[in-house]
Each structure stands twice: as structure tokens, then as C-alpha cells.
């Protein structure tokens, strides 16, 4: 026997169905707004290019000069440096083990020599807390081109608070021998300093972690440079180094300022 539905009940059912359909339609964007999606991507392989989109060549880089670029995320700023001593001698950067975190009691040596002595390595190991990671060698014809993230590992001050100072630049908070060889990465916020010629190891506190390094590749046939990976601690303020919008296959480089955010 057919069930009779009164007109009023029918209209109520239609109304309830409409409300449910509307809620289902608007719920996903509201949830996405409250809980933003975390985009996780592969680490990009990105060629370094100038703002006119022409390739950056290793031979074009001036020594001890700030070249800035974003990698691996569109909002994570880095510096690429071609390091030389005050007399102009290229500082060949070897592969090395860098402690992921230092004991706050650690006092670094002056770091004047190109090679770490066995004794210094022992000292580092005694003061390091936890693990070491392998820092890649410098690239380019002289093995002296390196790149580091410029968001401070202490409390996250970004460039220009954290920036590179060439050898001989006086910095009030640093002993004069620090950075005498290859300069320093120094943060104005609270005075942390890192050694760019040694994997951005900690030179002065309050930071206890080194700056993450961008792994570079150099093509000896074309002289072109590529950013291919990150090593060291996770970029300050990020859940992971690829959590967010990653850069494309070309990243724009600018001298002494943040580059244009453009696509080549
Ligand atoms: S944020 Fe750089 S030293 Fe504190």
C-alpha cells in the first residue's frame, strides 16, 4: 500500500535536503581555510639564472659577493657565494662532517686554517649533540662556490638581518679572528655567526644549529650552476624543506638584494 506523504512534510524534506546539499558544497573550502593543505613535493633541480633569464655562469660570479635566490620554496631566501681569502686566493671547500646541533657550552676555535686538524674534529665531536651530516664540497672550477639558506637557525630572522660579511668587515659582536679567512654569515637580531667556509657551522651563539646548505651542481662544459638539494637542519619555520610551494626548474638570482619573484 503506497505511503502518503503530506504536502507540508514533503516540503520539509525538500528543504532539509537543500540545506544538507549546501553544507556539503561549502564544507570543503571552509575546512581547507581552517586547515590549510600542506603541499609536499620533490626537491627541485633548478638552474640559476639572472633576472633576464640568461644562465648564471660560475665564472661570472664576483668573489665574496652576495648573490640571492629563492630555493627550494618560493619564500625561502638563500645566498650563493664564491669564497676567496683577503689575498684573493680561492678557498677550496672540501666535503666535511658538520654537527647538526652544538652544545651551548661550545666555544669554536678561530678557524684560520683551511683544513680542520684531528684535534679540532675531536673537539667538535665532543661538543656536538646528536648527529652529524655530510656537507657537500664547493663547486665551480676552484671548488669555492657554496650556498646557504638565509633564515637564521636561532629564532628565524631572515635576510637582510642574516647576511654575509666578507673577511675584514668589522662586526661588533665578533672576535676579530672570526671570519678572517672566508668571512661570516652574521645575524643582527641576536649576534649568531656561522662559518660559510665550513658548512655554516656555528661560530658564535646563541644559535646552536648550523645554517642549512643548498647543494649545488656545476656543469664544467657550460659553466652553468644548479641548485639540487638541501643539507643540514630543516629551514627555520618550515615543517619540512618541501612543505609549501616549491620553485620551478629555473631560479632567479640578484646581486645584493632579493631577486624579482618571476618565472623564467
Ligand atoms: S634570530 Fe638570528 S641570532 Fe637570533
Boltz pocket constraint, residues with backbone or C-beta under 6 A from the ligand:
constraints:
  - pocket:
      binder: B
      contacts: [[A, 152], [A, 153], [A, 154], [A, 155], [A, 156], [A, 157], [A, 162], [A, 187], [A, 188], [A, 189], [A, 190], [A, 191], [A, 192], [A, 206], [A, 207]]
      max_distance: 6.0
